[in-house]
Amino acid sequence: MIVFSLKDKTIQNGDYSKIEYWLGTLAASVKHDMENGVDFGSRINSLSSWLAATVMLVGTHADCVTPEVAESTMAAIKSGLSNFPLRHVFAVSSHTGRDVSKYVSERKEVGISSKSF
């Protein structure tokens, strides 16, 4: 899970370098562990396992931007970072509760359906 603030003007303006940094860090960690013989069992046998991973992207402070900004920012990120496995994206607000229950529900579902390592 990668979390960022929807209030971040650089992200709103299409600069996703902060998010790309963390996605790259996750990918590099998987690759490093595989190259150094970390035994994850038969479930992880190639970098393609990274591409099959479930990465959740959560934009916080959705109450501090208009719904249109929140939705367009999340759609643009998903489109702009299509080379990464972003299957679950959420714009949430702990202040208003926006999409918090949706996030919790999907997180539980992903956890239940994920294979453990």
Secondary structure, DSSP 8 states (H G I E B T S, - for coil): -EEEETT-HHHHTT--HHHHHHHHHHHHHHHHHHHTT----TT--STHHHHTS-EEEEEE-GGGS-HHHHHHHHHHHHHHTTTS-EEEEEE--TTT-TTHHHHHHHHHHHHHHS---
